[in-house]
Each structure stands twice: as C-alpha cells, then as structure tokens.
Amino acid sequence: MKASSAAATVERVSPPALTDLHGVGDALAARLTRLGVHTLIDLLFVLPLRYQDRTRVQPMGALLSGTHAVVEGEILLSELVFRRRRQLLVRLGDGSGSITLRFFHFSQAQRETLRRGSRLRCHGEVRRGPLGLEIVHPEYRNIAAIGEPLPQTLTPIYPSTDGLPQGRLRALVQRAFGALQRLPVPDLLPSDVLAPLQLPALRPALEFMHQPPVGTSLAELASGRHPAQRRLAFEELLAHQLSLLELRRATRREMALPLTDTTGLQEALLASLPFRLTGAQARVRSEIDTDLLLDQPMARLVQGDVGCGKTAVAALAAARAIGSGQQVALMAPTELLTEQHARSLARWFDPLGVRVVLLTGSLAARSRRNVAGAIASGEAQLVVGTHALFQNSLQFHSLALAIIDEQHRFGVQQRMALREKATAAGRMPHQLIMTATPIPRTLAMTAYADLDVSVIDELPPGRTPVRTVVVSEERRAEVVERIHQHCRQGRQAYWVCALIEESEELHYQAAEESAAALAEALPQLRVGLVHGRMPPKQKEAVMHAFTRGEIHVLVATTVIEVGVDVPNASIIVIENAERLGLAQLHQLRGRTGRGSYESSCVLLYRAPLSEMARARLAAIRETNDGFEIARRDLELRGAGELLGTRQTGLAQLRVADLVRDADLLKEVQAVAQRMLRDYPDRVAPLIARWVGTGERYGRVG
C-alpha cells in the first residue's frame, strides 16, 4: 500500500484556527462557519461564483444603464434627504459627466468620508434613477490622487452571508493565503493522476481562482473550462464520488435479513398477474431477488420510463419479503399516488391473503390508530403511505423492505427515519428505490454511486406512442372542440391546470374555473375535478368514477403527474405548459398511451415564450424517449433540478457542473477506485474538504 505524505501532513500539522488570522474574532468566525469555513484552509475553498473586471476606469459620460462599471471622480455634493426613508445622496463627477451614489444604510463615519471635495473610486451596477444614472450602495474607497493603481487581477464575487461584505471576504482570503505561505495546502491528488489530465497543482489553481490575472477572459471563466477550474472540478467530483462509495461500503458492513420466501408467495403473485413480465422487468426482478437473498442490506435504484412497469417489479420484491414472514413499507410523495399504489397492490395481494393498509396524514384519528395497531402487531403486512410513515410513534413489527417511489421528492431526514424503523432488531431493511426520471448512465454512476442501478428499458406490448402538439392559448376553442369529438368516440380526456402563480390558492382556483368553463362548453359531457386540497374520500370517488368511465373529462392540477392509470384516457391537455419542466411534462404525458388507442398530448402555451420554454416545448414535441428527455432536461436545467436535492450535495456543487464536466466523470470513477485501493489515508481529508459531514446522509438512498 502506498504511503500518503500529503495525508500525513494533514494529520501532523493542524492548520491555524480562524481566530489566529488578524481581524477575526469570535463573532466573525461564527459568520464564516455559516459558509462552511472552520479553518484557514477552508477559506481558500470558498470559491468565487463569478468575476468582474475592475481593472479600468470608465468615463461617467460613457456609462450605460444595466452595466457594472468602475468610476472615479470628485464628490461635488453630499446631502442627507428624507424621501419615504432616510438616505444619503452623493454626487460624483469626473469632467465627462456625473453620477449619483445612493446609500440607505450608512454610519456617521461614512458621512464624514463622503464629504464634498473627497476623491472616490467606486464600483457597482449603473441604474436609471429619479436624478439620472445612479449606483445604489456601491463598493467604494477614498483615493488620494488621479492615477492611483488599479487592481491587476479580476475581482472575485463570492457566496456570502449576512454581516460579511464582499470586500471583507476578499481581504480575509488574501490574508489566509499569506498566513499559509509556510504551511502547504495539502494536495491530496497523486501527481500521476494529474499529469495525464494536464491539470495544474492545487495551490496554483486556487491562487488563479481567487485572483485571475488581467487579460483572463471573463467568457472563458464563465464557461468553466479554464484548467484551474477543471482541476478543482475534478477534485470536487472525486470527493463526492468517494463519499458515496464509502457510504456504500459502510452499508455493506451492516446486517439485513436474507429473504428466502419459504411460502412461495412471489411465484403465486407472478402466476396471478394479468400480464406477462417484459424481458427488462424479468431481468430487474432477478437482480433484486439476488440482492434480497443476501444478509447485507440491498440498496438498489430502479429507473425506467413512465409506464414501464416498475410497480409490478416492486410488488414482486414485496411478495418475497412478505413470503419470508416480514413486513414491507412503500412510501410515495403524494396522497393521490399512495392511494393509487394501495388500490393496485390490494387488487393483486388480497386474493393471496396479504393485508395491504394505507397510512396517510388525512386519515381520521381513530382509523390511524387502528392502522398503527395493525402495523405494530404485524397483521398489516404491506404498508403504503406518505410522510405519515415517518412519525416517531409508528412502530413496525418486522420491517425488512422499504420501497421508496420518486425518491428525490423526499427530504433526507424523512428517508433516514424510515430506514431506522427496522434497526431495533439490529438488522437494516433492504431498500428499493424507484424513479420515473431516467438519468443518463454516466451521471447515474456519479450521482448514485452508493446504489446499485437497474434500468427497465422496455415498455409493455400494446403501449402506443403519444403524439404531441404545441398550440397557442388563442386556439383554446379548437382544443375544446377536439376534446368533444374525442369523447364522443368513447374515449376520455385529462385537462391539467399547471401552476400559474406561486400560490396554491390560485392554483386550485384556476382548476375550478377551468372545470366550470369546460362543463359549460361541453354540456353533453360529464366533467370531473380533482386537486390536492379535496377530502380524500371525495378525491377517491372522482378518480374511481373516471376509472370506470363515468367521467369523460377529468380536470386536475399536477397531482395526477404520477400513478394514475386509465387506459381509456387517450388525450391530455396541459395548460400553461411553458411553466413546467421537461421531466414533469413527460410524466404528465405518460398518463395517456396506456391502452391500444392512438393518444395525443396537447401543450397549450401563452405567448411570448422565453428561449428556455421554447426549447423545452420543442424537446417534448420531438421525442417520447424518457432517456432522451432526461438528457435534454439536463442540458437545459442542470443536474440539480433533474436529480432533486440529493442528500450528498451533488445539487450544490461549488465549482463542478455535472453537465459541463461530464467528460471528467469516467476518469473520476476510475481514480476513486485507485484512491480507495492505494491512498486510503487521503480519502477522509478529501471528503471533509469538499463534502463536509453531508456524506452521512447517503446511507438513506
């Protein structure tokens, strides 16, 4: 095993504390901890979000509103005014023109320095104000004379926190560099890793990031392709990869119950299903069964497109656990989806003598107590629920398998709470995680390195491609008439009201108004309405009526995004489609095309469209392939939104970008394995540098 001198340095010499730095007391140190800064070395890893060029002064007569600029001149006037609120106005001139500096927060000492005749150099965003061009709260300093040297580097703009202005943070970073001259910042990447990648060493990369020299292209920095940025991006991605691999190793050291299904329940369920598994479903079922036979907890992600049959695969896994005398919990993000799952699973399991119970927050207190009692006694073998599964008072008799649907919608603590439900017996539950958000393979290997990944890449036979059209709101009447003709042929339709305002109240109000308007326009058809605020029984009654074909048009909010399965519904209209993301549009479209009829998705939009909205609507129109949709969604929105807020922080990367830096991922994965094998002493310091303590959450999937 190779020695790690860099790691040894980390262990032997602790970096100076923050309070050892001149000007840093306990109060400032506390503010810095909110940025994740605990030592002087941590300060160097507070990386700039962007840069500004303050290396040249612009004449005031040439300033343009909406731009950032450095100006320099003499104070012509300074006055305190009271216009709605107290403010200080300073008029600055340079001979070519003048500009107003406006301050709302200022001290008496500042008023003294901003007196008439003083010379200032300041920077800020130029805006149009009531007195002409102005800068509100500029960064400024007094200068003695014309020609005082300008900065010789681009100016970094950092993430900040209350009570820590940019200028002070910049000064602290530079002081930290000075204080660390004698103590090298440990470069934890082996030199033979960096050489083939043509990446610089750590200290030069950090120095460049904090002070890019004059002449560095702002466009290149914005693109993230400079070698210094690539060096740090590689290290950051490597740290995240290592944190997930370490969590995976820790999980495998824990114990779980091998699930042998001595009663043969899984085979009985398989024989009773009204369809045959596709080849992809059979393959994934086999992968899951292999995991469940082990005494290590399974941690497997099953991803597949809308309608590929993930629920059937999950049900077969549940049957194996129940056939082994254990309990199963299935957790979903919305009550509508849990109700759908409960109905489907009860339809399959009831004939086999398995009790399926539903636990949601809206259950009456007495019903909830009865369900909780059945769960605690083991009488309830398959529990389907929402966040209600996390309540501390809920006790399982013998939870051996936790199935999590659309896992990215759950918070870290919630998933941890469900996992901990089985630790009393000293055995962790197996975990099966499902998502209908397909993720490109290389990205999945990075974002979910703590999980084994299975892909259901085949749709059941008989599914018809959905034809997608994009239509302006101005042609709404034509769309309504199309619904009319469609339903007269015996088909059914969805009409989805997307969120227009950031207000749930307006969201439901919009759905109710659309339902009323459609009922008036289509008097021969029965129009139903479902949204998240309806009482569960009323919502269930509407959904049952739609499933039975008694409702022709179902008006809904986006609560129907996942889980609703009505083969006779072969058209869906989505209002304000430009407001929704690609993945959500694809999920909604997947409510149709479930039968043998030709299906359509109509995307109604309101002009004018932004470039982003135009690109989204073009992508959804051009392809039905979920993986292609995911790839384009990744390009348009970035990995954070596609993956959700992952527990390991991949959605909050500091310098790396999973889309831009995708070409590094394969090498990152290879180097991670080398680090674990040859440089194990460097792994923990690397994770601590970039991930901190966030890696403890990875174990919950």
N, C-alpha and C positions, 0 to 999 in steps of 0.2 A: 504494500500500500504506500502511496506517495505521501511524503510529509507536506504539510501546508504551512510554509513560513509566514504567509500573509495572515492566515487564521491565527497562527501562534502569536503574531504581533498584536492582533486584536485582543487575545486573551491576556497577554503580558502587560500591555500598556493601555490603560483606560484613557479615552480622550478627555480633555479638560471639560469641566462642567460648564453649563451656560453662564452661570453666575461668575465664572472666572474671567469672562470677557468684560472689558471696560464698558461701563454704562448699562450693564444688565443686572438688575436687581430681581428680587423675588416676584414682583408684580409683572415685569416684562417677561420673565421666564415662564410665568403661568400663561401669558398670552401666546407665547411661542409653542407651548405644549399643545395648544388647540390646532396648530399646523403640523403636529406630529414631531416637533423638534424637542429633543431631550438632551442632546449633546452638541458640541460644536460641529462635529462631523455631520450630524443631522441637518444643520443649517445649510450645508453645501448641497444637500439633496432637496431643498425647497427650490424647485426648478421653475424658470420663467414660463408664463403662459404664452407670452408674445413679446415683441420688441418694438421700440420706437427709435427713429433716427433723430437724435437731438444734437447732431454734430455740426449743424449750420443754422445761422440765424436768418429768419425771413423778414423782409421789409414789411412793415404794417400796411403799407399801401397796396401790397400784393396778396393780402390774406383772403382766403375763401371760406365761407361758412361750411361747416361739416368736416373740416380737416383739422389735424393736430399740427401744432407749429411751435417753434421756439421763437420768442420775440425778445427784444432788448431795447430799453429806452429809459427816458427820464419821467418821473412822476410829475404830471402837470397839475393834478388836482386830487385831493383825497378828502372825502366827506362822509359823515355818518348820516344816513337817511332812515326814515321810518315809513315804509310803504307796505302796509299789511304786517310786515315783520321788520325788525331791526336789521340793517345791512350796511356794509362798508363798501363804498364805490371808489375805485382808484382809476384815474385816467392816465394812461401811459402813452407817450409819444416818442417817435424816433426821427421826425423830419419828413418821412414819406407818408405819414398818416398817424392815426391814434386808435387805441382800443380800450374798452372798459374792462377792468378786473372787478368781479363781484364776489364779495365774501358774506356768507350768512353766519358763519361761526368764526369768531376771532377774539383775541385777547387784547388787553390794553397794551401789552408789549408789542404785539403785531402792529397796532395802530401807530406806535412810535416809529417802527422801522419803515412803515409805508407812508411816510410824510412827504410833502411836496419837495422836489429837488433831489430826492434819492434816486439812485440808478438801479434798475432791476433787470434780471434775466428770468423769464418765466416760460412755462410750457403748459399747454392744455388744449382742450378742444374748442375751436373757434365756433361760436354760435351767433345767430342773429337775435339781438335783444331789443328792448324798447329804445335804447340810446344808440343803436347801430351794432357793430360787431363787438362781442364780449367773450370773456373766458370766465366761467364760474369756478371758484376755488382752484386757481392754477397752482402748480408747483412753482416756487419762486425762490430766488435768493438775491440778496443785495450784492452788487459788484462795484468795485472801486472805479473802474475806468473802461472806456471802449477798448476792445482788443484782449480782454481777459480770456485765457484759454478756454476753448470749448471742450466737451468730452471727446475722447479719442476712441470710444467704443460705443456701440449701440446700447440703448438703455433698456434693461430688462423690466418687464411688468410681471410681478409675482402674484400668486394667490395670496390673499391677505386675510386679516381678521380685525375685529373691532379694536381700536386703540393702537394699531400698528401700521402707520402710514408707509407708503412705498419707499419714500426717501430713507426712512429709518431702517427698513428691512434691507435695502441695498447696502447701507453703511454696515450693518451687522454682518452681512455675508462677506463683505470685503475684509472686515476685521477678523472674521473667522479664518479666512484664507491666510492672513498674516500670522495669526496665533498658531496655525497648524503647519508653518513652514518647517519646523523641526520634527514634527510627527507626521510621517507619511499617511495619507489616506489609504487604507488597505485596498489594494487592487485584488479582488477575490477571484478574478478570472485568470486561469493559467495562460501564459504567454503563447503557448502553442495552439490555444483556441482562437486568440485574437489575430494571429498572423495570417491564416488563410482567409479570414474575413476582411482583412485590410482595415481593421478598426484601431483607433488610437488607444493609448493607455488611459486609465481613469482620470488622473489629475488633469492632464491637458484637456480632456474632454469637458470636465467640469469647469475649468477656467474659461474655456471658449463659451460654454453655455451661459455663464454669468456675465461675461464681458466680450461679446463678439467684436472684433476689431473693425474700424472704419473700412468700408469697402465690401463688407459682408452683405450679400444680397438679402434684403428682407423677404423677397419672394422665395428664395431657397430655404430660409429659416421657416417660413410659413408652410412649406411643403414637407418639412421634417426629414429631408433627405441628406442633410449635411452629415459627414462622417461622425462628428461629435454626438449629434442626436442619435444616429444609428447605434453608436457604441452604448449609450445609456439605455436606449430602447431594448437592445439585445439583453442587457443585464437585467432590466426590469421584467421582461417576459420570462427570462430564465428563472428569476426569483419566484414568480408566480407559478411557473411550471413545477419547480422544486417543492413549493409549499403544498401543492395538490398531490404530488407523488408521495411526499412524507405523510400526508393525511391518509392516503390510500394504504400505505404500509402500516400505519397505526391502526386503521380499521381492521386490517387482516390479522392483527395480533389479538383482536377481540374474539369472543366466542359467540356462536349462534347455534340454534337447534337445527340439526340436519332434518329436512322434511322428506320423509320416505313414502308418505301416502299409503299406509298399510291397508286402508279400506278401499282403495281403487276409485276414489271419488273423481279424480281428474279424468280418468278414462270414461267413467259414466257420464260426466258432463260433455266430454268431447263427442260421445256417441249420440247425445240428445240434442246437440246444436242443430238448428235447421239449415245449416250450410256447411260446406267443407272448408277447411283452412286453406289459404293460398300457400304457395311454396315459401314465401317470405315469412308468413305467420308461423308455419311449421318450424322453420329454421330458428326464429327468435324464441319460440316456445322451448325448443331443445336447449338453447343457450341458457335460458332461465332455469330449466329443470336441472341442468348440470350444476349451476350455482347453488340451488336450493338443497342439493344433496350434501353440501359441504358443511363443516362445523364453523366456517368463517362467515360473517355476515355478507350477503350479496349487496352490492351497490351498483345497480345497472340502470342505465338510461335507455329507454326505448323511444326512438323518434321515428315519426312516419307522417306522411301527408294526411290531410283531412280525409276521413272515410276509409283508411287502410285497414282498420280492424284491430286497433290497439286494445280496445276494451275487452274483446274476446280473449286475447293473449293474457291480459291481466286476470281475467276470470279463471283461466286455466291454472295460473300461478296460485290464485286464491284457493282453488279446489285442492291443489296439492297440500297447502298448509292446513286447510280445514280437515282434509282426509288424514292428516297426521295428528289430529286432536288439538289443533291450535287455533287461535283467533287471527283475523285479518282486519286491518283498517284501511279504507280507501278514502283519501282526502282530496276534495276538489274546491276550487276557489269561489264558486257561487252556489246559491241555494238551488237555482234552476238546474245547474249541471249535476249537483248531488242528487236531486230528485230524479233526473233522467237516468243516472247511473243506478240508483236504487231500484227503479222500475225494471230496467233491463236485467239487472243481476237477479232480482226476485223472480222474474219470469223464467230465468234459466235454473236457479237454485231451488226454488220452492218445491218442484216435483221431486227433487233429490233429498228432501227433508232437511235442508240447510236453512237456518233462520237468518234473514237479512234485515237489519234495522237501520233506520235513518235518524241521524242526530244533527239538528241544525239549531241556530240561535233563536229561531222564531217558534220553536216548539213550546207549547204551554208547559208551565212548571210541573204539573202532575205527569204529563206524558214524558217529559225529560227525566223525571225521577224514575219512572218505570223503565225507560230505555237504559239509563245509567245502571240500574239494578241488574238488568239482563246482561249488560256488558261485564259487570263486576263478577257475576256468578258464572260466566262462560256460556250461558244459554244463548246469547247473541253471538253467532259465530263469524258473521261478516258485518262490519260496522261501516256505513257510508256516511260521511259528514263533512262539514265545513270547518271553520275555525273553532267550532264548539268542541272538537276533539282535543283541543289544547288545554281545556280548563283543568286546573290543578286537582279538582275534586273527582275528576273522572278516572276510574281505575279499571284496567283490563285484567281479566283472569289469566290470560296467557297469550299475549300479543307476539306473534312470530313473524308477521309480514306486514310492512307498511307500504301501501301503494299511493303515490303522490301524482295527481294529474295536473298538468300545466304548472309544473313546479316553480317556474320563475315568478309566479304571482304571489308566492308566499314569502313572508319575512323569515330571516334566519332563526330568530328565537322560537318561532312557531314550529318550524321543522325540527329543531332540536328538542322541543317539548314533546313532540310525538314520538321521536326516537327514544327518549328517556322513559317512555311508558313501559318499556319491557326490561329495563335494567335492574329492577328489583330482584329478578331471578338470576342475575349475573350473566344473562345472555342478551345480546343486542338483537333487535329484529332485523330480518332481511329487508332491503329497500328496493322497490321497483318504482322508477320514476318515468313518467310518460310526458311527452310533449308533441304537439302537432305543429311545432315551429321547427321545420327542418333546418339543420345547421351544416354548412359546408364541412367536409371531413377534417381538413387541416385545422379549422377553427375549433371544431368539437374536440379534437385531440388536445388542444391547448386549454380551452375553457372548461372542459370536463375531464381533466387528466385524473381526477380522483374517482372517476366512474368508468365501468365498462360500458361500451356503447353498442347497442343493437339498432339496426335500421330495418324497418318494414318498408321496402321499396317497391311494393306491388299492390295494386288496387284489386279488390274482389271483382270477379267477372260480372258483367252487366252494368257496371258504372259507366255512364255516358259523359263525354267531355262537356263542360259547360261553356256555352257561347257567351262572351262578354261584350257589351256595347257601352259606350260612354255617350251620355245625352245631356244637353244643356237643360237647366231648370225651366227654360222658356218653352220646352216641348213637353211639359208635365202632362197636359191634357192627352197627348198622343200615348203617353205611357199608361195613363189610367185606362184608356180605351183598349190598349193591348192586354192589360190585366183582365178586363171584361171578356174579351174574346177567348183568352186563355182559360178562364174559369168556366165559360160556357161549354168548353170541350171536356169538362170533368176534372180538370187539374186544379191545384191550389197554389197560392202565392204568399210570399213574405213581403212585407213593406217595412224596411228598417229605417228608423229615425236616428241618425248619428247626432252626437252631441254638438250643438251649435255654440252655446255659451258655456263658460266654466261654471255652470250652476245646475245641480241635479234637479232643482225645482223646475227650471225652464226645460230641462231635458224631458221630464215626464209630461210637462205641459205640451211640448211640441208633439210628442207621441199621441196624446189625447186629441189634439187639434187635427193631426193627420188622420186619425181613425174616424173622427166626426166628418171630415171633408170627404173621405173615401166612401163612407156609408151613404152620404148624400149623393155623391156622384154615381154610386153603384147600388141603387135601391134593390135590384134583383138578387144581390149577393149578400151573404152574411159576413160582416166584418168583425173580427175579434181584436182585443188589445191585451198585451202583456208587457209589464215592466217590473223592475226590481222592487218597487215600493208596494206592490199589491200584496194582500194577505196570501200566504202560501196556498191555502185551500182554493181561493179564487183563481190564483195563477194556474194551479194544477188543473182546475176544472176547464179553464180556457185551453190549456195545452192538450188535455185529453180530447176535448171537442175538436180541436184542429187535427189531432192524430186520427180521429175517427172519421174525418171528412165533413163534420157538421159545420165547420167554419171554412169559408172559401179564402178569405184574405186575413192573414194574421199581421197586425201592425205591432211592432215591437221596438224597444230600444236595443242596444247591442248586447243585452243579456242573452240573446239567442246565438251569440257568436260561437259557442261550443256546445256540443252534446245533444242538440235536438235532431231527431232522426224521423223524417216524414217522407217516405219515398214518392208520394203523390204530389209533393210540392216541387214544382219544376221551374218556377221563376222567382227571382228575388230582386227587389228594387231597393237600392241603398241611397237614401237622401244625403246630400252634403258629403258625398263620397270623398271629396277633396280634403276633408278634415281628418280622414283616417289613414293609418299607416298601412303599408303593403301587406304585412302579415295578418292584420285584422281584416282587411278586405278579402284576403284569400280564405280566411276562416269563415267569414260570413258567406262567401260564395259557395263554400263547401256544404251549406245546408241544402243545396239543390244537387241534382245529378245523382241522387241516391236510388232512383228507380230506372226503368227501362225507357223512359220518355226523354226526348230531346229537351235540354234545360237551358235556361238563359239567366244571365245576371245583368241588370241594368244599373249603371252607375250615374246617378243624377248629380250634376255639379252646378255650382253658382260661379259665374264669371265675375271678375277676372281671376284666372288661375296663376298661382306662383309657379316658378320654374320647377320647384320640388314637387308640387302637386301634379303638374303636367307630366313629369317623369314617372310618378307613381301610377297614375291612371294609364299611361302608355304601357307600363310593365304588366299591370294586371290584365290588360286587354290582350296582350300578345302571347301570354303563356298560362297554362294550367298546372305547370310543374312546380310543386312546392319547393323543391331544392333550388330551382332557378329563381323563384320568387324570393327565397331567403338570400340568395347571392346578391340580387339587386337591392333588396332591403338593406343588406349590409353596406353596400356601396353608398346608398342614399342617406342612411340614418346612423351608421356606425354600429359597432358591436354592442355598446351599452344598452341600446333600446331593443336590439334583437334578442339578447340573452336575458334581459331583465337585470335587476340589481343582484348580481351574483355575490354570494357570501364572501368570496375571496378577493373581491375588489377589482376584478377584471374590467368592470364597467367604469372604474375610476382610475384608470392608468394615468400616471403623471406625465410621461413623455412618449410612451409607446402608443401605437394605434394598430389594432388587430387587422384592419383592412389595409392600411398603408404599408405596414410592416409584415404582411402575410408571407413575403419571400424569406423572412428570417425564421419562421415557425419551425420548419423541418430541422434546421440546424439547432434551434433552441431545444427541441425534443431530444436530439442526439447528445448534445452537450450536457443536458440534465442527467442523462443516464451515466455519462462519464464522471460527472461531479459526484454522484452518489457512490460510484464504484471507487474512484481514485482519489477524490478530495473530500471525504465526508466531513472533515473539520471546517470546511468553508461553507457548508450548506446553511447551517443555522445563522451565521452572521449575514449571509446574503439575503435570506428570507427576512431577517429582522430589519435590514436596511430598506427594503422596498415594500414589504407587506406588513411588517409590524406583528401585532398579535392577531390580525384578522384571520390567519390560517386555521385557528381553532374551530372556525365555523364550517370548514369544508366537509367535516365528517357527516353533516346532515344532508348532503346531496344538494 
